[in-house]
Amino acid sequence: MKDERKSNGEIKMKEKSKNAARSRREKENTEFLELAKLLPLPAALTSQLDKASIIRLTTSYLKMRHLFPEGLGDAWGAAPPPSIPREASIRELGSHLLQTLDGFIFVVAPDGKIMYISETASVHLGLSQVELTGNSLFEYIHPNDHDEMSSVLSLQQPLPHHHLLQEFEMERAFFIRMKCVLAKRNAGLTTGGFKVIHCSGYLKVKQYSLEASGYETCYQNVGLVAVGHSLPPSAITEIKLHCNMFMFRASLDLKLIFLDARVSQLTGYEPQDLIEKTLYHYIHTADMMHMRYSHCTLLYKGQVTTKYYRFLAKDGGWVWMQSYATIVHNSRSSRPHCIVSVNYVLSEWEEKDVILTMVGGDEPSTTRTTPAVPVAANPAPIGVEEPAPSYHHHQPQLHLQPTDIYQPQLYEQYPPSEPSYPSAELYYATAAGYSESGCLGRPYSSSSCSSGEDPPSCSYTAPHHSSTPPTYTSVIVDSQHYVNEFVH
């Protein structure tokens, strides 16, 4: 009897414990469901999240609220109350801006955790917003780019001392290879499952006063806010060239081997004038280091978008340009064969009276002139002949050789600014061309792939190109021999 009573008591205790555990799990599940409903995500997604994902997304959301306490609204991303139509219109506008961005926005903590990334990342990478948020960005970028990403997030460089605000921003622009799981027909240019993404944004930095310590101020990096763009935006071999664009094909050392005929209208050179010449011969000295860095990035990662640079015109002066370059591989050996670049001319000819001519065959020469800020003038439209510039500048001429383009004496008038990153191997120094106010004269471009906006004092006259209808030019001349990896 005693054994039977003991057995019944154990059964009742086990049943009671089992019921308590079940009740606890039900309450826990209910709390997680309620927590998931508070997330700024559609109900169709939150209802399918596991507990670990709910905790991960909630933590990221709270970090974002702490970083941008006034920029997220009462319920960032959630459906606004019907009684506030203005809030609804603002949120709808934000959604439209994301769709037209042709990229994605992301916010990264100093430790590399993704605090926020827009759903448009799935269009470029095939990875969903829920999958990426809360995880480390380093899990999704190429291993060889980890050091560069760490440098981007670093504050080891000398910080400016003139900031009087408690918060300020430090510009960042870089290229990283991110994991891409899209199907080949939608992925664009990929190598080994990674896609080159051009990121531009800023580090948000807070400044604190430490009165009780021996230091005057302390800086805290609170996060990176950036926009990512695919390069190029679509995987096509036929590029639509407008009247302000031309393309060229070059060897891996940037020696030109083919140019679109439109280069004559935009720069004054006939294609045969530039064939077998290196591109470095026709770039303004102050922009040479920018191009050198872009060239190295192209060879290392396969794609690049250059910063704005000045391409020297035939009869004097220059035009502002930006180039989108890609390495083309040989279809038989899969080795890099040549460089294809689509170039956007962003201004009309400037400083036509400055002598920047070719003399002595392959030896270009240039007068030493300080780069000027674009002025609100009305130059003649591109393609309209003007009288040859008067050659009355009797200044010493500097003869350039391809091996001399990085010599220090070329930069006496254009000292490089402070590097943007601490690593000596990662060159982010801004080449010269700045005035005393720190304003670099360059035109406006709708692309966000360049450096930050100029101060308001910089003026620019919009170009007036001829209304030549856009045509299509093949960037791969012989598809039987040369083909990109993604073309199939």
DOZA-653492 format. One line per 2 residues: for each residue x, y, z of C-alpha. Coordinates in nm, 4 decimals, always signed. Layout:
REM residues N
X,Y,Z ~ ...
END
This chain:
REM residues 488
+0.0000,+0.0000,+0.0000 ~ +0.2803,+0.2395,+0.0904
+0.4571,+0.1776,-0.2381 ~ +0.1326,+0.2305,-0.4268
+0.0642,+0.5609,-0.2461 ~ +0.4223,+0.6734,-0.3100
+0.3912,+0.5896,-0.6769 ~ +0.0643,+0.7841,-0.7049
+0.2258,+1.0837,-0.5314 ~ +0.5188,+1.0839,-0.7721
+0.2828,+1.0664,-1.0678 ~ +0.0844,+1.3639,-0.9362
+0.4034,+1.5645,-0.8754 ~ +0.5320,+1.4886,-1.2252
+0.1967,+1.5852,-1.3714 ~ +0.1935,+1.9045,-1.1693
+0.5497,+1.9882,-1.2759 ~ +0.4642,+1.9112,-1.6369
+0.1600,+2.1396,-1.6239 ~ +0.3665,+2.4175,-1.4659
+0.6316,+2.3865,-1.7377 ~ +0.3629,+2.3892,-2.0061
+0.2033,+2.6966,-1.8534 ~ +0.5418,+2.8680,-1.8320
+0.6170,+2.7920,-2.1961 ~ +0.2756,+2.9178,-2.3032
+0.3264,+3.2425,-2.1125 ~ +0.6750,+3.2757,-2.2588
+0.5468,+3.2164,-2.6108 ~ +0.2720,+3.4708,-2.5530
+0.5253,+3.7290,-2.4364 ~ +0.7463,+3.6632,-2.7386
+0.4470,+3.6970,-2.9704 ~ +0.3546,+4.0274,-2.8085
+0.7156,+4.1431,-2.8377 ~ +0.7239,+4.0422,-3.2047
+0.4086,+4.2462,-3.2707 ~ +0.5891,+4.5560,-3.1439
+0.8643,+4.5200,-3.4026 ~ +0.8392,+4.7541,-3.7044
+0.7829,+4.4646,-3.9427 ~ +0.4797,+4.3259,-4.1275
+0.2653,+4.0852,-3.9261 ~ +0.3202,+3.8153,-4.1891
+0.6912,+3.8179,-4.0976 ~ +0.6716,+3.8611,-3.7216
+0.4325,+3.5677,-3.6844 ~ +0.6958,+3.3335,-3.8313
+0.9987,+3.4484,-3.6297 ~ +1.1662,+3.2186,-3.3797
+1.2622,+3.3390,-3.0320 ~ +1.6275,+3.4000,-3.1165
+1.5316,+3.6156,-3.4155 ~ +1.2847,+3.8154,-3.2063
+1.5519,+3.8902,-2.9457 ~ +1.8060,+3.9767,-3.2179
+1.5715,+4.2143,-3.4001 ~ +1.4452,+4.3736,-3.0783
+1.7994,+4.4438,-2.9606 ~ +1.8860,+4.6038,-3.2951
+1.5700,+4.8139,-3.2865 ~ +1.6469,+4.9435,-2.9361
+2.0005,+5.0335,-3.0448 ~ +1.8597,+5.2288,-3.3382
+1.6185,+5.4139,-3.1097 ~ +1.9115,+5.5067,-2.8876
+2.1202,+5.6215,-3.1841 ~ +1.8390,+5.8210,-3.3506
+1.5925,+5.9047,-3.0712 ~ +1.4108,+6.1672,-3.2792
+1.4530,+6.0258,-3.6261 ~ +1.2586,+5.7032,-3.5930
+0.9182,+5.8254,-3.4795 ~ +0.6917,+5.6635,-3.2215
+0.6844,+5.3295,-3.3999 ~ +0.9496,+5.3287,-3.6698
+0.8323,+5.1298,-3.9686 ~ +0.4910,+5.0425,-3.8212
+0.1612,+5.1461,-3.9788 ~ +0.0813,+5.5019,-3.8593
-0.2498,+5.5789,-3.6869 ~ -0.5231,+5.6816,-3.9312
-0.5761,+6.0064,-3.7383 ~ -0.2323,+6.1389,-3.8472
-0.2381,+6.1692,-4.2290 ~ +0.0854,+6.3701,-4.2328
+0.2719,+6.0829,-4.0675 ~ +0.1301,+5.8442,-4.3262
+0.2398,+6.0645,-4.6161 ~ +0.5929,+6.1001,-4.4740
+0.6275,+5.7259,-4.4326 ~ +0.4958,+5.6659,-4.7843
+0.7494,+5.9158,-4.9185 ~ +1.0285,+5.7314,-4.7381
+0.9185,+5.4058,-4.8983 ~ +0.9235,+5.5639,-5.2453
+1.2701,+5.7088,-5.1827 ~ +1.4033,+5.3640,-5.0952
+1.2553,+5.2183,-5.4132 ~ +1.4110,+5.4876,-5.6337
+1.7477,+5.4801,-5.4573 ~ +1.8790,+5.1882,-5.6652
+2.0617,+5.0759,-5.3537 ~ +2.0076,+5.0050,-4.9864
+2.0626,+5.1896,-4.6591 ~ +2.2365,+5.0286,-4.3645
+2.3501,+5.1302,-4.0159 ~ +2.6391,+4.9424,-3.8536
+2.7499,+4.9542,-3.4896 ~ +3.1208,+5.0019,-3.4062
+3.1539,+4.6263,-3.3451 ~ +3.0204,+4.5504,-3.6943
+2.6678,+4.4460,-3.5935 ~ +2.4023,+4.5541,-3.8438
+2.1547,+4.7689,-3.6504 ~ +1.9395,+4.8411,-3.9544
+1.9338,+4.7567,-4.3234 ~ +1.6574,+4.8373,-4.5685
+1.4581,+4.5615,-4.7340 ~ +1.5920,+4.6784,-5.0720
+1.9125,+4.4895,-4.9859 ~ +1.7329,+4.1736,-5.0976
+1.7171,+4.3137,-5.4525 ~ +2.0960,+4.3494,-5.4686
+2.2163,+4.0644,-5.2455 ~ +1.9282,+3.8188,-5.2192
+1.9495,+3.8415,-4.8377 ~ +1.6424,+3.9575,-4.6473
+1.6228,+4.2401,-4.3965 ~ +1.5276,+3.9976,-4.1172
+1.8227,+3.7715,-4.1948 ~ +2.0793,+4.0532,-4.1920
+1.9593,+4.2724,-3.9043 ~ +2.1371,+4.2052,-3.5773
+2.4100,+3.9906,-3.7328 ~ +2.7694,+4.0939,-3.7921
+2.8448,+4.2596,-4.1239 ~ +3.1744,+4.0703,-4.1313
+2.9787,+3.7470,-4.1853 ~ +2.8592,+3.8784,-4.5219
+3.1698,+4.0442,-4.6675 ~ +3.4741,+3.8930,-4.8365
+3.7442,+3.7797,-4.5890 ~ +4.0033,+3.9944,-4.7671
+3.7883,+4.3034,-4.7013 ~ +3.7656,+4.2561,-4.3238
+4.0666,+4.4776,-4.2528 ~ +3.9309,+4.7528,-4.4739
+3.5926,+4.7380,-4.3023 ~ +3.7622,+4.7566,-3.9627
+3.9484,+5.0670,-4.0802 ~ +3.6235,+5.2237,-4.1963
+3.4734,+5.1735,-3.8495 ~ +3.7881,+5.2919,-3.6716
+3.8500,+5.6233,-3.4975 ~ +4.2275,+5.5857,-3.4645
+4.3048,+5.8700,-3.7026 ~ +4.3676,+6.2237,-3.5667
+4.0326,+6.3858,-3.5031 ~ +3.9567,+6.7511,-3.5809
+3.9799,+6.9920,-3.2896 ~ +3.7564,+7.2637,-3.4257
+3.4270,+7.0840,-3.3640 ~ +3.2197,+7.2726,-3.1092
+2.9192,+7.0430,-3.1384 ~ +2.8679,+6.7406,-2.9188
+2.7974,+6.5317,-3.2288 ~ +2.9590,+6.5443,-3.5711
+3.0008,+6.3241,-3.8769 ~ +3.3074,+6.1869,-4.0556
+3.2719,+6.1015,-4.4240 ~ +3.3335,+5.7469,-4.5431
+3.3429,+5.6061,-4.8991 ~ +3.4671,+5.2551,-4.9742
+3.4191,+4.9413,-5.1845 ~ +3.3533,+4.6024,-5.0255
+3.2597,+4.2641,-5.1667 ~ +2.9390,+4.1364,-5.0100
+2.7841,+3.7923,-5.0226 ~ +2.5260,+3.7562,-5.3001
+2.2866,+3.4603,-5.3232 ~ +2.0813,+3.5810,-5.6188
+2.0404,+3.3624,-5.9250 ~ +2.3022,+3.4246,-6.1943
+2.0590,+3.5949,-6.4274 ~ +1.9754,+3.8533,-6.1565
+2.3014,+3.8775,-5.9640 ~ +2.4960,+4.0970,-6.2055
+2.8741,+4.0916,-6.1729 ~ +2.9778,+3.8391,-5.9084
+3.3025,+3.6589,-5.8313 ~ +3.3014,+3.3545,-5.6084
+2.9577,+3.4416,-5.4740 ~ +3.0576,+3.7977,-5.3802
+2.9419,+4.1233,-5.5353 ~ +3.1213,+4.4595,-5.5296
+2.9167,+4.7195,-5.3407 ~ +3.0076,+5.0875,-5.3394
+2.9277,+5.2320,-4.9967 ~ +2.9195,+5.6007,-4.9105
+2.8097,+5.7586,-4.5851 ~ +2.9438,+5.8855,-4.2550
+3.0520,+5.7838,-3.9074 ~ +2.8392,+5.9379,-3.6363
+3.0736,+6.0546,-3.3583 ~ +2.9877,+6.1916,-3.0131
+3.2176,+6.4183,-2.8171 ~ +3.2271,+6.4215,-2.4373
+3.4016,+6.6528,-2.1928 ~ +3.6052,+6.4814,-1.9232
+3.6581,+6.7495,-1.6610 ~ +3.7627,+6.5056,-1.3905
+4.0269,+6.3370,-1.6049 ~ +4.3524,+6.4495,-1.7556
+4.1978,+6.4581,-2.1027 ~ +4.0039,+6.7514,-2.2400
+3.7637,+6.5548,-2.4583 ~ +3.6683,+6.1993,-2.5405
+3.5250,+6.0716,-2.8692 ~ +3.2844,+5.7829,-2.9113
+3.2018,+5.6185,-3.2414 ~ +2.8317,+5.5371,-3.2257
+2.7787,+5.3929,-3.5737 ~ +2.8198,+5.4043,-3.9505
+2.5317,+5.5210,-4.1697 ~ +2.5821,+5.4418,-4.5385
+2.4169,+5.3720,-4.8716 ~ +2.5241,+5.0714,-5.0792
+2.5112,+5.0616,-5.4597 ~ +2.5744,+4.7715,-5.6953
+2.8359,+4.8180,-5.9683 ~ +2.7136,+4.8279,-6.2358
+2.3398,+4.8431,-6.1588 ~ +2.2532,+4.5696,-6.4091
+2.4313,+4.2848,-6.5828 ~ +2.4083,+4.3900,-6.9465
+2.6600,+4.4009,-7.2272 ~ +2.4724,+4.6702,-7.4207
+2.5039,+5.0049,-7.2392 ~ +2.2812,+5.2977,-7.3257
+2.5167,+5.5872,-7.3986 ~ +2.3728,+5.9371,-7.3757
+2.5193,+6.2488,-7.5307 ~ +2.7459,+6.3155,-7.2304
+2.8912,+5.9630,-7.2149 ~ +3.1597,+5.7641,-7.3936
+3.3300,+5.4317,-7.3313 ~ +3.6802,+5.3001,-7.3715
+3.8589,+4.9692,-7.3448 ~ +4.2083,+4.9614,-7.1950
+4.4728,+4.7143,-7.0910 ~ +4.5178,+4.6391,-6.7217
+4.7744,+4.9215,-6.6924 ~ +4.5160,+5.1681,-6.8353
+4.6762,+5.1934,-7.1793 ~ +4.3872,+5.2791,-7.4128
+4.3159,+5.0271,-7.6886 ~ +3.9673,+5.1320,-7.8050
+3.7540,+5.4455,-7.7660 ~ +3.4014,+5.5342,-7.8608
+3.3815,+5.7969,-8.1374 ~ +3.1811,+6.0222,-7.9042
+3.5049,+6.1120,-7.7238 ~ +3.5801,+6.3585,-8.0041
+3.2718,+6.5676,-7.9312 ~ +3.3285,+6.5654,-7.5560
+3.7057,+6.6176,-7.5255 ~ +3.8313,+6.7277,-7.8677
+4.0466,+6.4171,-7.9189 ~ +3.9940,+6.1778,-8.2043
+4.0046,+5.8124,-8.0949 ~ +4.3288,+5.7557,-8.2863
+4.4899,+6.0391,-8.0867 ~ +4.4482,+5.8430,-7.7650
+4.5083,+5.4854,-7.8767 ~ +4.8213,+5.3307,-7.7209
+4.8431,+5.6193,-7.4721 ~ +4.8011,+5.5697,-7.0984
+4.5002,+5.7300,-6.9351 ~ +4.7269,+5.8872,-6.6728
+4.8656,+6.1228,-6.9404 ~ +4.5267,+6.2948,-6.9656
+4.4352,+6.3314,-6.5991 ~ +4.4945,+6.6524,-6.4065
+4.7926,+6.6218,-6.1736 ~ +4.5856,+6.7083,-5.8669
+4.3529,+6.4146,-5.9378 ~ +4.6272,+6.1621,-6.0092
+4.6296,+5.9978,-5.6658 ~ +4.2511,+5.9574,-5.6718
+4.2821,+5.7727,-6.0018 ~ +4.5719,+5.5653,-5.8715
+4.3634,+5.4484,-5.5759 ~ +4.0651,+5.3721,-5.8028
+4.2943,+5.1795,-6.0386 ~ +4.4301,+4.9690,-5.7513
+4.0775,+4.9014,-5.6248 ~ +3.9711,+4.7956,-5.9742
+4.2585,+4.5487,-6.0091 ~ +4.1970,+4.4101,-5.6608
+3.8165,+4.3842,-5.6594 ~ +3.7166,+4.3818,-6.0264
+3.4945,+4.6916,-6.0301 ~ +3.5187,+5.0536,-5.9253
+3.3517,+5.3915,-5.9496 ~ +3.6071,+5.6705,-5.9617
+3.5761,+5.9991,-5.7834 ~ +3.5278,+6.3128,-5.9882
+3.8429,+6.3930,-6.1843 ~ +3.9570,+6.6344,-6.4542
+4.0268,+6.4940,-6.7997 ~ +4.2541,+6.7237,-6.9991
+4.0982,+6.8549,-7.3196 ~ +4.2910,+6.8707,-7.6463
+4.3047,+7.2465,-7.6959 ~ +4.3485,+7.3446,-7.3318
+4.1592,+7.3160,-7.0080 ~ +3.9684,+7.0119,-6.8923
+3.6280,+6.8531,-6.8421 ~ +3.5059,+6.6934,-6.5206
+3.4420,+6.3199,-6.5493 ~ +3.3442,+6.0160,-6.3486
+3.4092,+5.6595,-6.4671 ~ +3.2492,+5.3219,-6.3988
+3.5119,+5.0582,-6.4765 ~ +3.4958,+4.6782,-6.4868
+3.7584,+4.4135,-6.5556 ~ +3.6686,+4.1822,-6.8440
+3.7913,+3.8223,-6.8293 ~ +3.8995,+3.5980,-7.1136
+3.6309,+3.3343,-7.1678 ~ +3.8864,+3.0591,-7.2327
+4.1418,+3.1166,-6.9579 ~ +3.9167,+3.3087,-6.7129
+4.2048,+3.5471,-6.6595 ~ +4.1642,+3.9264,-6.6472
+4.2096,+4.0532,-7.0008 ~ +4.1191,+4.4212,-7.0195
+3.9289,+4.7074,-6.8583 ~ +3.5991,+4.8416,-6.9899
+3.4963,+5.1849,-6.8634 ~ +3.1818,+5.3913,-6.9161
+3.2648,+5.7583,-6.8622 ~ +3.0258,+6.0386,-6.7717
+3.1301,+6.3909,-6.8724 ~ +2.9781,+6.6149,-6.6055
+3.0800,+6.9619,-6.7215 ~ +3.1724,+7.1662,-7.0237
+3.5297,+7.2609,-7.1063 ~ +3.6809,+7.4718,-6.8300
+3.9906,+7.6910,-6.8129 ~ +4.0388,+7.6838,-7.1895
+4.3147,+7.9434,-7.1703 ~ +4.5314,+7.7147,-6.9560
+4.7914,+7.5351,-7.1682 ~ +4.7586,+7.1615,-7.1203
+4.8897,+7.0189,-7.4471 ~ +5.0829,+6.7209,-7.5776
+5.4353,+6.7986,-7.6996 ~ +5.7085,+6.5748,-7.8273
+5.4965,+6.2743,-7.9136 ~ +5.4404,+6.0668,-7.6009
+5.5656,+6.3326,-7.3598 ~ +5.2751,+6.5406,-7.2336
+5.3509,+6.8729,-7.0749 ~ +5.1478,+7.1007,-6.8580
+5.1852,+7.4422,-6.7085 ~ +5.1659,+7.4588,-6.3346
+4.8245,+7.6030,-6.2610 ~ +4.6238,+7.5981,-5.9433
+4.2954,+7.4099,-5.9854 ~ +4.0147,+7.6583,-6.0036
+3.6694,+7.6334,-5.8561 ~ +3.4104,+7.6113,-6.1361
+3.2678,+7.9562,-6.1978 ~ +2.9272,+8.0571,-6.3175
+3.0356,+8.1291,-6.6718 ~ +2.8721,+8.0439,-7.0014
+3.1200,+7.8445,-7.2070 ~ +3.0289,+7.7422,-7.5562
+2.8503,+7.4103,-7.5886 ~ +3.0645,+7.1054,-7.6378
+3.1336,+7.0413,-8.0015 ~ +3.1226,+7.4099,-8.1039
+3.4542,+7.5256,-8.2418 ~ +3.6208,+7.8200,-8.0739
+3.9372,+8.0114,-8.1603 ~ +4.2502,+7.8378,-8.0448
+4.3558,+7.9573,-7.6983 ~ +4.6338,+8.2097,-7.6886
+4.9594,+8.0611,-7.5661 ~ +5.0909,+8.3512,-7.3616
+5.1749,+8.1589,-7.0471 ~ +5.5540,+8.1635,-7.0251
+5.5753,+7.9550,-6.7108 ~ +5.8179,+7.6645,-6.6721
+5.6750,+7.3481,-6.8169 ~ +5.6885,+7.0143,-6.6413
+5.7448,+6.7124,-6.8654 ~ +5.5694,+6.4029,-6.7369
+5.6636,+6.0423,-6.7899 ~ +5.4399,+5.7523,-6.6878
+5.6943,+5.6516,-6.4243 ~ +5.7090,+6.0036,-6.2813
+5.3436,+6.0645,-6.2051 ~ +5.3811,+5.9914,-5.8356
+5.6954,+6.1974,-5.7746 ~ +5.6664,+6.4387,-5.4780
+5.7551,+6.7474,-5.6820 ~ +5.4316,+6.7122,-5.8771
+5.2349,+6.7797,-5.5599 ~ +5.4157,+7.0860,-5.4275
+5.1210,+7.3035,-5.5209 ~ +4.8661,+7.0349,-5.4332
+4.9546,+6.8900,-5.0897 ~ +4.7407,+6.5881,-5.0017
+4.4960,+6.6285,-4.7190 ~ +4.4827,+6.4126,-4.4076
+4.4104,+6.0473,-4.4775 ~ +4.0643,+5.9280,-4.3876
+4.1732,+5.5965,-4.2412 ~ +4.4523,+5.4912,-4.0075
+4.5944,+5.1990,-4.2055 ~ +4.8946,+5.2870,-4.4175
+4.8106,+5.0063,-4.6588 ~ +4.4630,+5.1448,-4.7246
+4.5198,+5.4754,-4.9006 ~ +4.2305,+5.7141,-4.8572
+4.4210,+6.0393,-4.8752 ~ +4.2410,+6.3148,-5.0581
+4.4589,+6.4561,-5.3329 ~ +4.4991,+6.8265,-5.3773
+4.2950,+7.0875,-5.5503 ~ +4.1453,+7.2542,-5.2466
+4.1204,+7.6207,-5.1787 ~ +4.1990,+7.7702,-4.8411
+3.8371,+7.7257,-4.7403 ~ +3.8619,+7.3549,-4.8094
+3.6363,+7.3705,-5.1136 ~ +3.7223,+7.1475,-5.4066
+3.5696,+7.2671,-5.7296 ~ +3.3793,+6.9860,-5.8953
+3.0427,+6.9597,-6.0660 ~ +2.7269,+6.8039,-5.9361
+2.6301,+6.4468,-6.0144 ~ +2.3138,+6.2626,-5.9251
+2.5236,+5.9620,-5.8275 ~ +2.6074,+5.9238,-5.4613
+2.9267,+5.7447,-5.5487 ~ +3.1528,+6.0407,-5.4902
+3.2723,+6.2483,-5.2056 ~ +3.0465,+6.4702,-4.9996
+2.8732,+6.7815,-5.1256 ~ +3.0670,+7.1004,-5.1714
+3.0110,+7.4032,-4.9510 ~ +2.7390,+7.6360,-5.0761
+2.9973,+7.8864,-5.1986 ~ +3.0968,+7.6580,-5.4854
+2.8979,+7.7413,-5.7942 ~ +2.8542,+7.5438,-6.1115
+2.6967,+7.6121,-6.4462 ~ +2.4924,+7.3238,-6.5777
+2.6194,+7.1857,-6.9077 ~ +2.4264,+7.2363,-7.2285
+2.4962,+6.9281,-7.4303 ~ +2.3561,+6.8736,-7.7706
+2.0296,+6.6855,-7.7863 ~ +2.1751,+6.3844,-7.9623
+1.9434,+6.0896,-7.9036 ~ +2.0935,+5.8105,-7.6913
+2.2357,+5.5168,-7.8775 ~ +2.3627,+5.1749,-7.7793
+2.7284,+5.0842,-7.7906 ~ +2.8578,+4.7388,-7.7121
+3.1160,+4.7428,-7.4364 ~ +3.2269,+4.3934,-7.5405
+3.3289,+4.4115,-7.9024 ~ +3.3925,+4.0441,-7.9718
+3.1694,+3.8306,-7.7528 ~ +3.3294,+3.5118,-7.8820
+3.6628,+3.5934,-7.7205 ~ +3.6002,+3.8293,-7.4313
+3.3243,+3.7863,-7.1808 ~ +3.2550,+3.8773,-6.8218
+3.2104,+3.5982,-6.5716 ~ +2.8433,+3.6757,-6.5232
+2.7487,+3.6721,-6.8931 ~ +2.5840,+3.3476,-6.9913
END
